[in-house]
Amino acid sequence: MKQDSTRNSAYTVDCEDYVHVVKFNPFDSGDACSLIAYGGNNYVVVGTCRFQEEDAEVEGMQYKTLRTFHHGIRVDAIAWSPETRLDGLPPQIRFCTAASDRKLRLYTSDLQDKNEFKTFDGHSDYINDLVFAPKEGQEVASVSDDHTCRVWDLEGNEKAHFVLRSPGMSVCWHPEEPFKLMVAEKNGTIRFYDLVTQQAILSLECEQKPLMSADWCLKNNLKIGAVAGSDWLIWDITRSSYPQDKRPIHVDRARLFRWSRVNENLFATTGYPGKTNTQLLIHHLGHPQPILSGTAAVGSGLTWHRTLPLCAVGGDHKIFFWVSEM
């Protein structure tokens, strides 16, 4: 494995618009292709990807747009529903967005005539992250600069409301822990809430701020990762409320942290969108240095493929894809 190899992205997809956010579907949709959604200033585009790393008959990468959804306002975050299925008759695409007007929008489409969306009102400030309940997908959780985490049903009714002590930056719902929510706050605290009692049950501390992003490891639900200041931090929640491991990585400030979905030791971080370039780093816990470093012109968003060690970042009229080793 080459240490700190700087490289151009393996693949790129050209987009009609500036890409603010990009998200692979983390759930199995019953199709060999992977679903990907990206959002710009006015639209959400849903497409499928297939890579040569998973199919020898593909040269490089194949991308196909399935549908473009008019959004009418900048897209700030996207979450996929586990109810999305490409193998149904008809197929169903379901996702939720957060937009700069402080509203959530739930989209449901059969990719033909049925295209519905519902608006969820309630947040009084910018929404930073959202996620579907990972099993049945009947609820959505969101966190905001208004110092709340809210849980909604699919009609847009508020089912739970947690008051935070600072802006909510990330919210995660682990498929093995369907009755717990992880909420990361900008002040450096990560709390777990019991959705049955609606009480906080555990908290972790960064001891530094601002915490910008945190993630709950899919492959090991005892591992939490985050970026705060210019460092990445990792916790084992059975051992301590303070990080087991931390390292300074980005010269300016770190912006996003995402665990790989295929390896509990692999994760990616991005630096703050600079005036020209955003730095992407892929890290492996067995290696002192990042195993891959890349840059994207004014990049934003960060997402891992469901079954490959491959991640994507949005940028100026492009999506960039990098492949790492396991």
VOMAR-681705 format. One record per residue: y, z, x of N, C-alpha, C in turn; residue in three letters. Coordinates in steps of 0.2 Angstrom, whole numbers. Example, Ala and Ser with C-alpha at 12.3 -4.5 7.8 and 13.67 -1.06 7.14 Angstrom:
BEGIN
-28:39:66:-22:39:62:-16:39:66:ALA;
-11:35:64:-5:36:68:0:39:64:SER;
END
This chain:
BEGIN
-6:0:4:0:0:0:6:0:4:MET;
10:-5:4:16:-5:8:21:0:6:LYS;
24:3:11:29:9:10:36:5:8:GLN;
39:8:3:46:6:2:47:-1:2:ASP;
43:-5:-1:44:-13:0:49:-15:-6:SER;
55:-17:-3:60:-20:-8:58:-27:-10:THR;
58:-28:-16:56:-35:-18:59:-37:-24:ARG;
60:-44:-25:62:-47:-31:57:-45:-37:ASN;
59:-46:-43:55:-45:-48:49:-50:-48:SER;
43:-48:-51:38:-53:-51:39:-59:-56:ALA;
42:-57:-62:43:-62:-67:50:-60:-70:TYR;
53:-65:-73:59:-64:-77:58:-68:-84:THR;
61:-66:-89:62:-69:-95:69:-70:-97:VAL;
71:-76:-98:78:-77:-100:80:-75:-107:ASP;
85:-72:-109:87:-70:-115:94:-72:-117:CYS;
95:-72:-124:101:-75:-127:107:-71:-125:GLU;
106:-64:-124:111:-59:-124:110:-55:-118:ASP;
115:-51:-117:115:-45:-112:109:-40:-115:TYR;
105:-38:-111:99:-34:-114:101:-26:-112:VAL;
102:-23:-117:104:-15:-116:98:-11:-116:HIS;
93:-13:-119:87:-9:-120:81:-13:-120:VAL;
75:-11:-117:69:-15:-118:63:-10:-118:VAL;
58:-12:-123:53:-7:-124:46:-11:-126:LYS;
41:-10:-121:34:-12:-123:32:-8:-129:PHE;
28:-11:-133:24:-7:-138:19:-2:-135:ASN;
20:4:-135:15:9:-132:8:9:-135:PRO;
8:6:-142:2:7:-146:-2:1:-146:PHE;
-9:1:-147:-13:-5:-148:-11:-8:-154:ASP;
-9:-15:-154:-8:-18:-160:-13:-23:-162:SER;
-19:-23:-159:-25:-27:-161:-25:-34:-158:GLY;
-20:-35:-153:-20:-42:-151:-20:-41:-143:ASP;
-23:-47:-140:-23:-47:-133:-16:-47:-129:ALA;
-11:-50:-133:-5:-50:-130:-1:-43:-131:CYS;
4:-42:-126:8:-35:-127:14:-37:-131:SER;
16:-33:-136:22:-34:-139:28:-30:-135:LEU;
33:-34:-135:39:-31:-132:45:-32:-136:ILE;
50:-27:-136:56:-28:-140:62:-27:-136:ALA;
67:-31:-137:73:-30:-133:79:-30:-137:TYR;
84:-26:-135:90:-26:-140:97:-28:-135:GLY;
101:-31:-139:107:-33:-136:113:-31:-140:GLY;
119:-35:-140:125:-33:-143:124:-34:-151:ASN;
120:-39:-153:119:-40:-160:112:-41:-163:ASN;
107:-41:-159:101:-43:-161:95:-39:-158:TYR;
90:-38:-161:84:-36:-158:79:-42:-158:VAL;
76:-43:-152:71:-49:-152:64:-45:-151:VAL;
59:-48:-154:52:-45:-154:48:-51:-151:VAL;
44:-50:-146:40:-56:-143:34:-53:-140:GLY;
30:-58:-138:23:-56:-135:23:-58:-127:THR;
20:-54:-123:19:-56:-116:11:-56:-114:CYS;
10:-60:-110:3:-60:-107:4:-61:-99:ARG;
0:-58:-95:2:-58:-88:-5:-60:-84:PHE;
-4:-63:-78:-10:-66:-75:-14:-60:-72:GLN;
-11:-54:-71:-14:-48:-69:-20:-46:-74:GLU;
-19:-48:-81:-24:-46:-86:-28:-52:-88:GLU;
-26:-58:-87:-29:-64:-89:-28:-70:-84:ASP;
-34:-72:-81:-34:-76:-75:-32:-83:-78:ALA;
-32:-85:-84:-30:-91:-86:-22:-92:-87:GLU;
-19:-86:-87:-11:-87:-87:-9:-88:-80:VAL;
-4:-92:-80:-1:-93:-73:6:-89:-73:GLU;
5:-84:-69:11:-79:-69:12:-75:-76:GLY;
16:-77:-80:17:-74:-86:19:-79:-92:MET;
16:-77:-98:18:-81:-104:22:-76:-108:GLN;
27:-79:-111:31:-75:-116:33:-80:-122:TYR;
33:-77:-128:34:-80:-134:38:-76:-138:LYS;
44:-78:-141:47:-74:-146:44:-75:-153:THR;
43:-69:-156:40:-69:-163:46:-70:-168:LEU;
51:-65:-167:56:-65:-172:62:-62:-169:ARG;
68:-64:-171:74:-61:-169:77:-58:-176:THR;
79:-52:-175:81:-48:-181:89:-47:-180:PHE;
93:-49:-185:100:-47:-184:101:-40:-185:HIS;
105:-37:-180:107:-30:-180:114:-29:-181:HIS;
118:-33:-179:126:-33:-181:130:-28:-177:GLY;
126:-25:-172:130:-20:-168:126:-18:-162:ILE;
128:-15:-157:125:-14:-151:119:-10:-152:ARG;
113:-12:-149:107:-8:-149:107:-3:-143:VAL;
106:3:-144:106:8:-139:99:11:-137:ASP;
94:11:-142:87:13:-141:83:10:-146:ALA;
76:9:-144:71:6:-148:65:10:-148:ILE;
62:11:-154:55:15:-154:50:11:-158:ALA;
44:10:-155:39:6:-159:35:11:-164:TRP;
33:8:-169:29:12:-174:21:11:-172:SER;
17:16:-172:10:14:-172:7:10:-177:PRO;
11:9:-183:8:5:-189:9:-2:-187:GLU;
12:-4:-182:13:-11:-180:6:-14:-178:THR;
4:-19:-182:-2:-23:-181:-1:-30:-181:ARG;
-4:-33:-176:-4:-41:-176:-10:-44:-179:LEU;
-15:-39:-179:-22:-42:-182:-23:-41:-189:ASP;
-18:-39:-193:-18:-38:-200:-17:-44:-204:GLY;
-18:-45:-210:-17:-51:-214:-13:-48:-220:LEU;
-6:-49:-220:-2:-51:-215:-1:-46:-209:PRO;
2:-49:-204:3:-44:-198:9:-39:-200:PRO;
10:-34:-197:16:-29:-198:19:-28:-192:GLN;
26:-29:-191:30:-26:-186:34:-21:-189:ILE;
34:-15:-185:38:-10:-188:41:-6:-181:ARG;
48:-5:-181:51:-2:-176:58:1:-179:PHE;
60:6:-175:67:9:-177:72:8:-171:CYS;
78:7:-173:83:7:-167:88:13:-168:THR;
92:14:-163:98:18:-163:103:14:-161:ALA;
109:14:-164:115:10:-163:121:14:-162:ALA;
126:10:-159:132:13:-157:136:16:-163:SER;
134:15:-169:138:18:-175:134:24:-178:ASP;
130:27:-173:127:34:-175:122:34:-180:ARG;
119:28:-182:114:27:-187:107:25:-184:LYS;
102:27:-187:95:24:-186:94:18:-191:LEU;
90:13:-188:88:8:-193:81:7:-192:ARG;
77:7:-198:70:6:-198:69:-1:-200:LEU;
66:-5:-196:64:-12:-198:57:-13:-199:TYR;
55:-17:-204:48:-18:-206:48:-26:-208:THR;
43:-29:-205:42:-36:-206:35:-39:-205:SER;
34:-44:-210:27:-47:-209:27:-53:-205:ASP;
33:-55:-202:35:-61:-198:35:-67:-202:LEU;
35:-66:-209:36:-72:-213:42:-70:-218:GLN;
41:-69:-224:46:-68:-229:48:-61:-230:ASP;
44:-56:-228:46:-49:-229:49:-46:-223:LYS;
56:-45:-224:60:-42:-218:64:-37:-221:ASN;
62:-30:-220:66:-25:-223:69:-21:-218:GLU;
75:-18:-220:77:-12:-215:81:-7:-219:PHE;
80:-1:-217:83:5:-220:87:9:-215:LYS;
93:11:-217:97:15:-212:97:22:-213:THR;
96:26:-208:96:34:-208:103:36:-206:PHE;
106:40:-210:113:43:-208:112:50:-207:ASP;
116:53:-203:116:60:-202:118:63:-195:GLY;
117:59:-190:120:61:-183:127:60:-183:HIS;
131:64:-180:138:63:-180:141:61:-173:SER;
136:59:-168:138:57:-162:133:52:-159:ASP;
134:49:-154:129:44:-150:122:47:-150:TYR;
117:42:-152:110:44:-152:107:41:-145:ILE;
104:46:-142:102:44:-135:94:42:-135:ASN;
90:44:-139:83:42:-139:80:44:-146:ASP;
74:40:-147:71:41:-153:63:39:-152:LEU;
59:42:-156:52:41:-155:48:42:-162:VAL;
43:38:-163:39:39:-169:33:44:-168:PHE;
31:47:-173:25:51:-173:19:47:-171:ALA;
16:49:-166:11:44:-162:5:43:-166:PRO;
3:47:-171:-3:46:-174:-3:41:-180:LYS;
1:44:-185:2:40:-192:8:36:-192:GLU;
13:38:-188:19:35:-188:23:36:-194:GLY;
22:41:-198:26:43:-204:33:46:-203:GLN;
34:48:-197:40:52:-195:44:49:-189:GLU;
50:50:-188:54:48:-182:58:54:-180:VAL;
58:55:-174:62:60:-171:68:57:-167:ALA;
74:60:-167:80:57:-163:84:63:-160:SER;
87:61:-154:91:66:-151:98:63:-150:VAL;
103:67:-150:110:65:-150:115:69:-146:SER;
120:66:-144:126:70:-141:129:75:-146:ASP;
127:75:-152:129:80:-157:126:86:-157:ASP;
122:87:-151:118:93:-150:113:95:-155:HIS;
110:90:-158:104:91:-162:98:86:-161:THR;
92:89:-163:86:84:-163:84:84:-170:CYS;
83:78:-173:82:78:-180:75:74:-181:ARG;
71:76:-186:65:73:-188:66:70:-195:VAL;
64:64:-196:65:60:-202:59:57:-205:TRP;
58:57:-212:53:53:-214:55:46:-215:ASP;
51:41:-217:52:34:-217:57:32:-222:LEU;
59:37:-226:64:35:-231:71:37:-229:GLU;
71:40:-223:77:43:-220:79:50:-222:GLY;
75:53:-225:76:60:-227:75:65:-221:ASN;
79:70:-219:79:74:-214:73:79:-215:GLU;
68:80:-211:62:84:-212:63:90:-208:LYS;
67:90:-202:67:95:-197:74:94:-194:ALA;
77:100:-191:83:99:-188:84:105:-183:HIS;
84:103:-177:84:108:-171:91:108:-168:PHE;
94:114:-168:101:114:-165:100:115:-157:VAL;
103:111:-153:103:111:-146:109:114:-143:LEU;
109:116:-136:114:119:-133:119:114:-129:ARG;
116:108:-129:120:103:-126:117:96:-128:SER;
120:90:-126:118:84:-129:110:83:-128:PRO;
107:80:-133:100:79:-132:99:72:-129:GLY;
95:71:-123:95:65:-119:88:61:-121:MET;
83:65:-121:76:62:-122:72:66:-127:SER;
68:62:-131:63:66:-135:57:62:-135:VAL;
51:66:-134:44:63:-133:40:67:-138:CYS;
35:63:-140:29:65:-145:23:63:-142:TRP;
19:67:-140:12:65:-136:7:65:-141:HIS;
3:59:-140:-3:58:-145:-8:64:-145:PRO;
-9:67:-140:-13:73:-140:-10:79:-142:GLU;
-4:79:-144:0:85:-146:4:83:-152:GLU;
1:81:-158:5:79:-163:10:84:-167:PRO;
9:90:-165:13:95:-169:18:98:-164:PHE;
19:95:-158:24:97:-154:29:92:-152:LYS;
35:93:-151:40:89:-149:43:91:-142:LEU;
44:87:-137:48:89:-131:55:86:-132:MET;
60:90:-131:67:88:-131:70:90:-124:VAL;
73:85:-121:77:87:-115:84:86:-116:ALA;
88:92:-113:95:92:-114:99:91:-108:GLU;
105:89:-109:109:87:-103:110:93:-98:LYS;
110:99:-101:112:105:-97:106:107:-92:ASN;
100:103:-93:95:104:-88:89:108:-91:GLY;
89:109:-97:84:113:-101:79:108:-104:THR;
73:108:-104:68:104:-108:64:109:-112:ILE;
64:108:-119:61:113:-123:55:110:-127:ARG;
50:113:-129:45:111:-133:46:115:-140:PHE;
46:111:-145:46:114:-152:40:113:-156:TYR;
38:118:-159:32:118:-164:34:115:-171:ASP;
32:109:-173:34:106:-179:32:110:-185:LEU;
27:114:-185:24:118:-190:29:123:-192:VAL;
30:128:-187:34:133:-188:42:132:-187:THR;
43:126:-184:50:124:-182:53:128:-177:GLN;
49:131:-173:52:136:-168:51:133:-161:GLN;
56:135:-156:55:133:-149:49:137:-146:ALA;
44:134:-142:39:138:-140:38:138:-132:ILE;
42:134:-129:41:134:-121:48:131:-119:LEU;
50:133:-113:56:129:-110:55:129:-103:SER;
57:123:-100:57:121:-93:64:121:-90:LEU;
66:122:-84:72:122:-81:73:118:-75:GLU;
78:113:-75:79:109:-69:83:113:-64:CYS;
87:118:-66:92:121:-62:97:117:-59:GLU;
98:111:-62:103:106:-60:105:102:-65:GLN;
111:99:-65:113:95:-71:117:89:-68:LYS;
119:84:-72:116:83:-78:109:80:-78:PRO;
105:83:-83:98:80:-84:100:73:-88:LEU;
97:67:-86:99:61:-90:93:59:-93:MET;
87:60:-91:81:57:-94:75:61:-92:SER;
70:62:-97:64:66:-96:58:62:-99:ALA;
52:63:-97:46:60:-100:40:64:-100:ASP;
36:64:-105:30:68:-105:24:63:-103:TRP;
20:65:-98:15:60:-95:9:59:-100:CYS;
8:53:-102:3:51:-107:-4:53:-104:LEU;
-5:52:-98:-12:53:-95:-13:60:-93:LYS;
-8:64:-93:-9:71:-92:-4:75:-95:ASN;
-6:78:-101:0:81:-105:2:88:-103:ASN;
0:90:-97:3:96:-94:9:94:-89:LEU;
10:87:-88:15:85:-83:21:82:-87:LYS;
27:85:-84:33:83:-87:37:80:-81:ILE;
41:75:-82:45:72:-76:52:71:-79:GLY;
57:71:-75:64:70:-77:68:68:-71:ALA;
74:65:-72:79:64:-67:85:69:-69:VAL;
88:72:-64:94:76:-65:98:75:-58:ALA;
105:74:-59:109:73:-53:106:66:-50:GLY;
104:67:-43:101:61:-40:94:62:-38:SER;
91:67:-41:84:69:-40:79:67:-45:ASP;
73:66:-43:67:66:-49:64:73:-48:TRP;
62:76:-54:59:83:-54:52:82:-58:LEU;
47:86:-56:41:86:-60:38:93:-61:ILE;
36:94:-67:33:101:-69:26:100:-70:TRP;
22:106:-69:16:107:-72:17:113:-77:ASP;
16:112:-83:19:117:-88:14:123:-88:ILE;
8:123:-85:4:128:-85:6:133:-79:THR;
10:130:-74:11:134:-68:18:138:-68:ARG;
23:134:-70:30:138:-69:35:134:-74:SER;
40:137:-76:45:134:-79:50:130:-74:SER;
49:131:-68:53:128:-63:49:122:-60:TYR;
52:117:-57:49:111:-55:44:112:-49:PRO;
38:109:-50:33:110:-44:36:105:-38:GLN;
39:100:-40:41:95:-35:47:92:-37:ASP;
52:91:-32:58:87:-33:60:83:-27:LYS;
64:78:-28:66:74:-22:72:70:-24:ARG;
77:70:-19:83:66:-20:81:58:-19:PRO;
83:54:-24:81:47:-23:86:42:-24:ILE;
91:43:-29:96:38:-29:102:40:-26:HIS;
106:36:-23:112:38:-19:117:40:-24:VAL;
118:36:-30:123:38:-34:120:44:-39:ASP;
118:41:-45:115:46:-50:109:43:-53:ARG;
104:47:-54:98:44:-57:99:43:-64:ALA;
96:38:-68:98:37:-75:92:38:-79:ARG;
86:35:-77:80:35:-82:74:37:-78:LEU;
69:41:-81:63:42:-78:57:40:-84:PHE;
52:37:-81:47:35:-86:40:35:-82:ARG;
35:39:-85:29:39:-82:25:32:-84:TRP;
21:30:-79:16:24:-80:12:27:-86:SER;
9:22:-90:4:23:-95:-3:23:-93:ARG;
-4:21:-86:-11:20:-84:-13:25:-78:VAL;
-8:29:-75:-9:33:-70:-5:39:-70:ASN;
-8:45:-69:-3:51:-70:1:52:-64:GLU;
0:48:-58:4:49:-52:9:44:-51:ASN;
9:39:-56:14:34:-55:20:34:-60:LEU;
26:34:-57:32:34:-62:37:30:-59:PHE;
42:28:-63:48:24:-61:54:28:-63:ALA;
59:26:-59:66:29:-60:71:23:-59:THR;
77:24:-62:82:19:-61:88:23:-59:THR;
93:20:-55:99:23:-53:104:21:-59:GLY;
110:24:-58:115:22:-63:117:15:-63:TYR;
118:11:-69:121:4:-68:127:4:-64:PRO;
126:1:-58:132:0:-54:137:-5:-57:GLY;
142:-7:-53:146:-12:-55:142:-19:-54:LYS;
138:-19:-50:134:-25:-49:126:-24:-50:THR;
123:-19:-47:116:-19:-47:114:-12:-49:ASN;
108:-12:-52:104:-6:-54:98:-6:-50:THR;
97:0:-47:91:1:-42:85:3:-46:GLN;
79:0:-46:73:2:-49:69:5:-43:LEU;
66:11:-44:61:13:-39:55:15:-42:LEU;
49:13:-39:42:15:-42:40:20:-37:ILE;
37:26:-39:35:31:-35:28:33:-37:HIS;
24:35:-31:17:38:-32:17:44:-29:HIS;
15:49:-33:15:56:-30:11:57:-24:LEU;
7:53:-22:3:53:-15:7:51:-10:GLY;
13:48:-11:17:45:-6:24:48:-5:HIS;
26:49:1:33:52:2:38:47:0:PRO;
37:41:1:43:36:0:41:32:-7:GLN;
46:29:-10:45:25:-16:40:19:-13:PRO;
35:17:-18:31:12:-16:34:5:-17:ILE;
39:5:-21:42:-1:-23:49:0:-25:LEU;
54:-5:-22:61:-4:-24:63:-11:-26:SER;
67:-11:-31:70:-18:-34:77:-17:-36:GLY;
80:-22:-37:87:-22:-41:87:-27:-46:THR;
91:-25:-51:92:-29:-57:100:-29:-58:ALA;
103:-35:-59:110:-36:-60:111:-32:-67:ALA;
116:-27:-66:118:-23:-72:112:-21:-76:VAL;
107:-19:-74:101:-17:-77:102:-11:-82:GLY;
98:-11:-88:98:-5:-92:91:-5:-95:SER;
89:1:-97:82:1:-100:77:1:-95:GLY;
71:4:-97:65:5:-92:59:6:-96:LEU;
54:2:-95:48:3:-100:42:0:-96:THR;
36:4:-97:30:2:-94:25:-1:-99:TRP;
21:-6:-96:16:-9:-100:11:-4:-102:HIS;
7:-6:-108:2:-1:-110:-4:0:-106:ARG;
-6:-6:-103:-12:-6:-99:-12:-8:-92:THR;
-6:-10:-89:-5:-12:-83:0:-8:-79:LEU;
0:-8:-72:5:-4:-68:11:-9:-67:PRO;
14:-11:-73:19:-16:-73:25:-13:-77:LEU;
31:-13:-75:37:-11:-79:42:-16:-79:CYS;
46:-15:-84:52:-20:-86:58:-16:-86:ALA;
64:-20:-84:71:-18:-85:75:-23:-88:VAL;
79:-22:-92:84:-27:-95:90:-28:-90:GLY;
93:-34:-91:99:-35:-87:103:-40:-91:GLY;
107:-44:-87:112:-49:-89:108:-55:-91:ASP;
107:-56:-98:103:-62:-101:96:-62:-98:HIS;
93:-57:-96:87:-57:-93:83:-51:-94:LYS;
76:-51:-93:72:-46:-93:68:-47:-86:ILE;
68:-41:-82:65:-42:-75:58:-38:-76:PHE;
53:-40:-73:46:-37:-73:44:-36:-66:PHE;
42:-30:-64:39:-28:-58:32:-26:-58:TRP;
28:-28:-54:21:-26:-54:20:-21:-48:VAL;
17:-15:-49:15:-11:-43:8:-10:-42:SER;
6:-7:-37:-1:-6:-36:-3:1:-39:GLU;
-9:2:-40:-11:9:-44:-11:14:-38:MET;
END
